[in-house]
Amino acid sequence: MRKVKCSKANIALSPIIMYNKTVCKQPKAGEGFMQKIKDFCKRHRLLWLTLLVALAAAAVAAWAGFDLGQRVDNQPVYEIVNDDYTRTVVIPATADAATQDDGTTGLYLPVPLKSGQRIYGVRLDLTTHNWAFRHGTLYAALLDADGNAVANGELDCITIKDDTFAAITFDAPYTAPGTADAEADYDLANPNMTLRLWYTPGDDWDVYHLLGLWTDADTSQQMTRRNANGTTDSIVGHPALQYVVNDSGSWSHVISRLLGVLTFAAVVAGFILLTHRAKLWQVVLVCGAVLGVAFAFLTPPLVGPDEYTHLAKCYRQSSTLLGQPVADDDDMLLVRSCDAPYFKNHTGDIGIYAYKEMLEHLGDAGCSGETTVSSDTYVTADPINNTLYLGQIAGITLARMMGLGFHGMLLLGRLCNLALYLALAAAAVNIAPQRLRGIFAGVALLAQPLQLAGSLSADAAVLGYLFCFTALCLTLRTRPARWPETVAAVVLAALIGPAKAIYLPAVLLIFMIPDANLALPGKRWPVGPIAKVLALVLAAIGWVQVNMGAALYAARDVDTVGILRAGGAAAAGAALLALLYWKIRRDPKKKKIFLGAIAAVVVLAIPVGLYKLTHMWGGLTPEQLVGSIQENGDSIYTYSAGYICRNLPNTAKLLLRSFSAQGAQWVQGVLGTALGEPIVYTVDASWVLGVGFILALLAAALPQAGETVPLGRRTKAGVWGIVLCVIALSFVTALNWTPINYTTIFGLQGRYWLPVLPLVLALVHHNRTVAVQKPAERKAVFAMLCLTSFVILQGAGLYATFQMPS
């Protein structure tokens, strides 16, 4: 290496050269271009993330649709016409492979078709005579009385198995003239159609290996065989025949594309709104609307929880609004003629054919508005709480005024119910304290609330009222109320009281608001206490009006008179003790003796009261127990209040068994991974989605490190008491439905606890043990959108493939 001698001049010039702005070191080839790409990606990283989310959402939706189509497309349903067969008859072939149809060759089979019946093809028991390499095509044509072909189909002969039924699907379904009668039988003695069968050989070998059809030997029926050489044979017997009365076709593509587009829109719109700092109530309103519409299409007709009962109530109120007759002389609900075939008094069917029927008739219009046909639904005299059916009644009434068919009417009723829920849920998110809005947004976007809102369920309105009331109470605890907010709290309490019996304790949340926060500026009136008492009184009045009958029925075997007497005596004794305490309160010695005496009395009263409670009115005799069993195996006696008190050990055992056997189902009911009516159908999404929902809720609920805890111990204890009261009342209600010979509780569903879920998460938020470094509520809400979309896409496959007919 050559040494360079540095002079003083070189050293003096070096700073000038180093810091000049004209001459610089040239970058390597491509280095500047790569830096530009990096800078561009960094500047537009949100755009790239949005595209990535969109691609992922589209890929998941596309795969779900492809998988659904592979499982349910082109699945036929058969109906037996004749299942007796003892011999085979040769099906004639055309003269050569080049002749597809000469117009005459074929086996002509007289077949019966019921009036108004729709068939998609025929299914025949064929024999290849052990020739496994048959080629060519088997053709079928359905001929009317005039000999005109009304339906045509074909089958590749290579798919035919020896002595096995094979289906020939028509190019288009054929519907026989007349009015359909599902109870009519096939009249083989009086056929009204003719089925022509012939086949075209694929090669010369097929000519020597005949294709046959199994038939019986009934001499009352004549078949005609016209051969290619012009000869005609007369043959007796009926073919072994089945009709293809339904076919799934490619209807899965319609439902999967619809749900795929909606879930894609919800995920992408949610990501854009959340990354651009949109308010959470806007996210709930926009994305909840898209996902709710998806649930309205996902849930087959009358498959939502108790949807058929809700439909009957809404239809009844709609008829009253429209001035139409409500019931016939037998108190059966009157419906429009176009609604009669679909109106049921039980949960609807599921499967791909339920989707097919819904989509086929969704656009039906021009229906008469007159209610002239009696349904199977009995009109009871029980009052209807219209505040829970505002959206459903409005949608059904509007659909009937527009002349929409049953499925269009049902969909519009669902969408209006969804609109009411979203308005209330978005209001709750906006009202809630800033640090709790993520909780309310996450709960509002759970699969279960959106599933309920996308049906005719009254629980959607109940959830909306309770979410708003809970959010308002939590907010007014921290700041003074404006007078509209005070009025809103009282009105919401009045709406909650008659909504559902188990939610009455939630009204006590209003007592967590300080009286000073409810006071009106410049007014001396005790507005706070007045508002609280008024809210409680209105809720209690509404509760009594709607639920007193059910409460009395639950207490039908309780010594009500004895309990009232004991309660009166206890109240009088408490008043006397309070008066005595008032007189001795300043004497410590007497006060100590007094409190000790009360404690001793309470200790003695507990076992006495428990004994009395467990021996009210005796029990059921062995004869009553044996005679109470119905045909379905259920006892007519249920866990009433008196039976529970007399059988506390048995009740405890039943509850313990229920926790182990049904606990997971209750959690699924809260989250929404149990779809439809779980008592009737078991349609459960993946447990992985349930775990994801729980983690997302916890992420939204956990506080940020260093955040103050505004809820005191007494308030927390009160909130926990309200939550536990609601849960306990749900168990008591379900026990009242449970026959005494059951080993687990009947009818308890996790969705009953949804209204208090925000309270539980609020308590988690105010814990002093676990916290997060950064707020994760927006990420949690986006995760909730993705998980709910997964439930919808998986739910379509679960619904469509449930008990696939064969």
C-alpha positions, 0 to 999 in steps of 0.5 A: 500500500502506498503511503500518502503524505498529508500536508497542512493544505490538504488538512485545511481543505478537508472540511470544505470538501466534506461539507460541500453541497455540490459534489457528493458520493454517488449512491450505488445503482438501485439504492435510491429506487429502493429507498423511494419504494420504502418511503412510499410504503411507509407513507401509505402503510394504511392503504397497504394494510387496508388492501391486505385486510380486504384480500384476507376477507375476500379469500376467507369468504371465497373459500367458505362459498367454495366449501359450501358449494362442494358439500350441498350443490345438486343434492336431490330429495326423492319420493317413492312412487313404486318400490315393488320390482321383481323383473327387468325390462330392456330399455330400447336403444337408437339405431346407432351412436350418431342418432340421439333421438329419432322421435319414437324409439323408447320405453313408454311408462304410464306414471301418476303425478299428483295435482300441483306437484313439482318434480325435478327429475326421476330416479330409476332402478337400472341394471347394466347386466354386469357390463361395467364399461357402458358408454352412451347416454340415457334420455328421459322425457316426461310427456303430457296427455297429448304426447308433448314433452314437458320436461327432458333430462339425460344421464351419462351411462358410465355413471350407472351401477348395476341394480342401483337407483340412478337419478335423471335430472330434468333441464327444468322442473315441471309443475303439474296443473292444479292445486297442490295437496301434500297429503294426496297419494300416488294413484298407480291405477290411474296414471296421467303422464307418460315417461319415455326412456331410451338411450344412445349407445356409445360404441358397438359394444353397447349394442350387445350389452342391453340396459334394463329397468326393474319393474313389477309384474302387475298385469293391470298396467301396460307399458309400450316399448318401441324399438329402433327397427319399428317393432312394438312390444306391449309389457305389463308392470309398473317401473321401480320409480321415485320422483326427484321432488327437490334439488339444491341446484346451485342455490348455495352460490347465492347465499354464500355470495350474499353473506360473503359480500356483507362480511367483506364490507363489514370487515373492510369498513370497520378497519377503515373507520377504526384506523381513521379514528371514527367514533365507536358509535359510528362503527357500531352503527355502520358495521352492525348494520351490515352484519345484522343484515347478514344475520337476517339472511343467514337465519332461515325463516322462523329459526330464530329463538322463539321466532314463530311466537314473536311472529304471531304476536306481531302479525296479530298487532299488525292486523289490528293496525290495518283493520283486518280480522285477527282471529276466527270463531275458534280463536285461531289467528287469521293470516293472508292466503299467501302466508298460510303455507309458511305460517307455523306454530313451531320452529322452522326447518333448516338446511339448504332447501330452507335457504332455497325456498326463502330465496325463491320466494323472497321477491313474491309480491301482489299478495292480498292484504285480507286475512281470510285463512285460519292458521294453526296458531292460537290467539291468547288473551295475554297482553302484548308488550308493544314496546318490545315489538316496535320495529317488528310490527312496523316492518310487518305492517309496511310489508303487508301494505306493499303486498309482499309475500311471506318471506319478504314480510319476514325479512322486512320485519327483521330489518326493522327490528335490527334498526331499532336495536342498532339505534339503541346500541349506538346510543348506549356507546355514545352515552357510556363513559369514554373509558367504557365505550369499547366495552359497550361497542364490543358487546353490541357487535357480538354475534348473539345480539346481532343474531337476535336483532336480525330475527323477530326476537323481542330480546333485541329491544330488551338489550337495547333498553338495558344497554342504554340504561346501564350506560346512562347510569355509569355516566351520570355517576361521574357528572351532573345530569341534564334534565333530558337525561334524568327523564330518559333514565326514568323512562328506560327504567319504566320500559325495563320493568315489564320487558322481562321478569328477570331484569327487574333488579337492573333498575336498581342501577339508578341508585348508584347515581349520586342524588346531587348529580340528578338535581336541577340547577336552581331548584330546591326539590329533591329531584334525585330521590324523586327520580329514583323512587319514580323509576323504581315504582314505574318499573315495579308497576310494569313488572306486576302487570306483565309478570304477576300471573307467571309469578303466582303460577310459580308459587302455586304450591307455596303457603302464601298466607303463612308467608304473608303472616310471617312477613307481617309479624317479622315487619311488626317485630322489626318496627318494635325492635327499631323503636327499642333500639332508638331508646337505648342507642346512647347506652353502650351496655344496653346496646351491646345486650340488645344486639347480642339478643338479636343475634341469638334470635336470628341464629335460632330463627334460621333453622326454624324458618328453614324447617318450615320452608322445607315442609310447606304443604307436604309433597307429592305422593308416589301415585301422583309421581307415577301418574304424572308421566306423559307420553313423551316421558316428561312429568307434568310437575315442574320445579315450582317454588314450593317443590324447590323448597321441599326438595333443596337437595334434589334441586342442588344436585340438578343444578350441579349436573347442569353446570357440568353438562350445559355450562359450555352451552351457556357460554356459547349462548352469551357469545353467539356461537350457538346459532338459531334455536338451540333447544331445537337444533344444535348448530354450534360454531367452532369453540376457537371463535368462542375463545376469540370472543372472550379474549376480545372482550377482555382486551376491551375491558382491561384498564390502562396502567395508571388509570384511577378506579372510580367505583368504590367497594360498596358500588362494586358490591351492589353491581355484583349483587344486581348481576347475581340477582339477574342470573339467579332469577334466570335459574329460578325461571328455567327451573319452573319450566323443568319437569321434576324427572329431568336430571338437568335444567331445561330451557336456560340459555346464555343469551338471558345474561347478555344485558348484564354482560357490560356490567361484568366487563365494567367491573373487570375494567375497574379492577386493581390487579390486571392492566394493559400498557396501551388501550386496546379497545379499537383492536378489540372491536375490530377483532369482534367484527372479524370473529362475528364475520367468521360465525356468519360464514361458518354458520351458513355451512352449518345451517345448510348441511344440517341433516342433509336429506338423502 
